């Protein structure tokens, strides 16, 4: 029997897709973003389980169905180095609500996925890695470039009630290239802010990816691409300046999202994608969980 899991801060369900691909039985997803929950509901061919629109701060633990595993991807803006610039790098209390759910339910296993900057928050790391009764392994940084043409370093923390050896993943045998993920006959509007960045009118120049370079890797897919599409561009001779933004589907492919996953044809889709977990990384996490439960014959 497949181990059961709940995902918290589920967003548009990218974590859930990877876990399901690995054979995990996801029975509940939670997020407070109406657009993200709506996107999951648009994809019933992937998500036939309970999807809850709720703030984890308002959720009681013991009213939720029990599962073997908890997966947490609480928002990371205040753990990111960009937070220093805006004066918000102070941490927050969402990890405490994750801890509350773990402490009260005591699942056999839990996972945390976040930015590497989380390591700088000693209170957060202590809370999530020193809970009595759990053996903890941390991978940092773990880069999505092991599976995808995207540089996306993250911290992965896994805790189990029994000792279990998990080794860092090796690079996939076949990694798609930037050229592989591009759409044909692209028709995307380049707005004035993108042109201004191309012309050097912003402090930061755009990061330009060349699909003809087999080794070219896109920078991290970020949520704010929905507002500033000039930060990451791909070379395309069919456009006036020889470059253009990534389309929504191309951005999704950079995260390993299958093409049959439906996304709204609106800019906030970039935000949903950028806030998610790279799907192959989530699949690797699920595969490790399956090995643990098979080894210990708990599921």
C-alpha positions in Angstrom: 0.0 0.0 0.0 1.4 3.4 -0.9 2.2 5.8 2.0 -0.3 8.7 2.4 0.7 12.3 2.5 -0.6 15.8 3.1 1.0 18.9 1.4 0.9 22.3 3.0 1.5 25.6 1.3 0.6 23.5 -1.8 0.4 26.4 -4.3 -0.6 25.2 -7.7 0.2 21.6 -6.8 3.7 21.2 -8.4 4.9 19.2 -5.3 1.8 17.0 -5.5 2.4 16.2 -9.2 5.9 14.9 -8.4 4.8 13.0 -5.4 2.0 11.3 -7.3 4.5 10.4 -10.1 6.6 8.7 -7.5 3.6 6.7 -6.2 2.7 8.7 -3.0 -0.9 8.7 -2.2 -1.6 12.5 -1.6 -4.9 12.8 0.2 -5.0 16.5 1.1 -3.5 19.8 -0.1 -3.8 23.2 1.6 -3.2 26.7 0.4 -4.7 30.2 1.1 -4.2 31.5 -2.4 -7.5 31.3 -4.3 -5.8 31.5 -7.7 -3.5 28.6 -6.8 -6.4 26.4 -5.5 -8.5 27.3 -8.5 -5.6 26.1 -10.7 -5.4 22.8 -8.9 -9.2 22.4 -9.4 -8.7 23.0 -13.1 -6.5 20.0 -13.2 -8.7 17.3 -11.8 -6.9 14.7 -13.9 -4.0 15.3 -11.5 -5.7 16.1 -8.3 -8.6 13.9 -7.3 -8.0 14.4 -3.6 -9.2 17.0 -1.1 -8.0 20.5 -1.8 -8.5 23.0 1.0 -8.5 26.8 0.7 -7.5 27.8 4.2 -4.8 29.5 6.2 -2.7 27.0 8.1 -2.7 29.5 11.0 -6.5 28.9 11.4 -6.3 25.1 11.0 -6.6 22.8 14.0 -4.4 19.7 13.6 -6.4 16.9 15.1 -9.4 17.6 12.8 -7.3 16.7 9.7 -7.0 13.2 8.4 -3.8 11.5 9.6 -1.2 10.6 7.0 2.2 8.9 7.0 4.0 12.0 5.6 3.8 15.8 5.8 5.3 18.0 3.1 5.9 21.7 3.9 7.0 24.4 1.4 6.2 27.5 3.5 6.8 30.9 1.8 10.5 31.8 1.6 10.6 35.5 0.8 11.9 36.5 4.2 14.6 33.8 4.0 15.9 35.0 0.7 18.9 37.3 0.3 16.7 39.7 -1.6 15.0 40.3 1.7 18.0 42.2 2.9 17.5 44.8 0.2 13.9 45.4 1.2 14.5 45.2 5.0 12.2 42.2 5.5 14.7 39.5 6.1 13.4 38.8 9.6 11.9 35.3 9.3 8.2 34.7 10.1 6.0 32.4 12.1 4.8 30.0 9.4 7.4 27.4 10.3 5.8 27.3 13.8 2.5 26.3 12.4 4.3 23.6 10.4 5.9 22.5 13.6 2.6 22.5 15.4 1.2 20.0 12.8 4.2 17.8 13.1 4.3 17.8 16.9 0.6 17.1 17.4 0.2 14.4 14.6 3.7 12.9 14.8 3.8 11.6 11.2 6.3 8.9 10.4 8.1 11.3 8.0 8.1 15.0 7.2 9.9 17.0 4.5 10.7 20.7 4.2 11.6 22.4 1.0 12.9 26.0 1.1 15.6 28.4 -0.1 19.1 27.9 1.2 18.8 31.2 3.1 16.6 29.4 5.7 19.9 27.9 7.1 20.7 31.4 8.4 17.7 31.4 10.7 18.9 29.4 13.7 15.5 29.3 15.4 13.8 28.0 12.3 16.5 25.3 11.7 16.4 24.2 15.4 12.6 23.9 15.4 12.5 21.9 12.1 15.5 19.7 12.6 15.7 19.0 16.4 12.3 17.7 17.2 12.7 14.7 19.5 12.1 11.3 18.0 13.2 12.1 14.5 16.3 11.4 12.5 17.1 14.3 10.2 19.0 14.6 6.9 19.6 18.0 5.2 20.6 18.6 1.6 21.7 22.1 0.8 22.0 23.3 -1.8 20.1 20.8 -4.0 19.8 22.2 -7.5 17.0 21.6 -10.0 19.6 21.6 -12.8 20.1 17.9 -11.9 16.9 17.3 -13.8 16.1 20.5 -15.7 17.7 23.4 -17.6 17.1 25.7 -14.7 19.4 26.8 -11.9 17.3 26.5 -8.7 19.1 25.8 -5.5 17.0 24.7 -2.5 17.3 23.3 1.0 15.7 19.9 1.5 15.1 18.6 5.0 13.8 15.1 5.6 12.9 13.7 9.0 12.1 10.1 9.8 11.2 8.2 12.9 13.6 5.4 12.1 17.2 5.7 10.8 17.3 5.8 7.0 20.2 6.6 4.7 19.3 9.0 1.9 22.0 10.1 -0.6 21.9 13.2 -2.7 20.5 12.6 -6.2 22.7 12.2 -9.2 22.1 14.1 -12.4 19.4 12.7 -14.6 20.7 10.7 -17.6 18.8 12.9 -20.0 18.2 16.6 -19.1 16.2 18.7 -21.6 18.0 21.7 -23.1 16.6 25.2 -23.3 16.0 24.5 -27.0 13.9 21.5 -26.1 11.5 23.5 -23.9 10.8 26.3 -26.4 7.5 26.5 -28.1 7.1 26.9 -31.9 5.5 30.0 -33.5 5.6 32.1 -30.4 3.5 35.2 -30.3 4.3 37.1 -27.1 4.0 40.8 -26.5 7.1 42.7 -25.4 5.9 45.6 -23.2 7.7 48.9 -22.6 9.3 47.8 -19.3 10.9 44.8 -21.0 12.3 47.1 -23.7 13.6 49.5 -21.1 15.5 46.7 -19.4 16.9 45.5 -22.7 18.1 49.1 -23.4 19.8 49.2 -20.0 17.5 51.6 -18.3 17.3 49.5 -15.2 20.1 48.9 -12.7 20.0 45.1 -13.4 20.5 43.9 -17.0 18.4 41.0 -18.2 19.8 37.5 -18.0 19.7 36.2 -21.5 19.6 32.5 -22.3 20.9 31.2 -25.6 19.0 28.1 -26.9 21.8 27.3 -29.4 24.2 26.7 -26.5 23.6 23.2 -25.4 25.0 24.0 -21.9 22.8 27.1 -21.4 20.8 27.0 -18.2 18.0 29.4 -17.3 18.2 31.3 -14.0 15.7 30.5 -11.2 12.0 30.8 -12.2 10.8 33.5 -9.9 7.3 34.5 -9.0 7.8 38.2 -9.7 8.3 37.3 -13.4 4.6 37.9 -13.6 5.3 41.6 -13.0 8.8 42.1 -14.6 9.3 39.8 -17.6 12.4 41.6 -18.6 14.6 40.0 -16.0 14.9 36.7 -17.9 14.9 36.6 -21.7 15.7 34.0 -24.3 17.3 34.7 -27.7 14.9 34.7 -30.6 15.8 36.2 -34.0 12.2 36.6 -34.8 11.9 39.5 -32.3 13.0 43.1 -32.8 15.8 43.1 -30.2 16.7 39.4 -30.8 15.3 38.4 -27.4 11.9 37.8 -25.8 10.4 36.7 -22.5 9.6 33.0 -21.9 6.0 32.0 -22.6 3.9 30.6 -19.8 4.3 27.1 -21.1 8.0 27.5 -21.5 8.3 28.7 -17.9 6.2 25.7 -16.8 8.5 23.4 -18.7 11.5 24.9 -16.9 9.9 23.6 -13.7 9.2 20.2 -15.2 5.4 20.7 -15.3 3.8 18.3 -17.8 2.2 19.9 -20.9 -1.2 18.5 -20.1 -1.3 20.5 -16.9 -3.7 23.4 -17.5 -2.5 27.0 -16.6 -4.5 30.2 -16.9 -3.4 32.3 -19.9 -2.8 35.3 -17.6 0.4 36.7 -16.2 -0.2 35.5 -12.7 0.5 32.0 -14.1 4.2 32.9 -13.9 3.7 33.6 -10.2 2.1 30.2 -9.6 4.9 28.5 -11.5 7.7 30.4 -9.8 6.3 29.7 -6.3 6.2 26.0 -7.0 8.6 23.1 -6.5 10.5 21.7 -9.5 8.4 18.6 -10.3 11.3 16.2 -10.8 12.8 17.2 -7.5 9.4 16.5 -5.8 9.4 13.1 -7.6 12.8 12.3 -6.2 11.5 13.2 -2.7 8.6 10.9 -3.2 10.8 8.1 -4.4 13.0 8.4 -1.3 9.8 8.2 0.8 8.7 5.1 -1.0 12.0 3.4 -0.3 11.8 4.3 3.4 8.4 2.8 3.8 9.3 -0.3 1.7 12.4 -0.8 3.9 10.5 -0.4 7.1 7.3 -2.1 5.9 5.2 0.7 7.5 2.8 1.7 4.7 
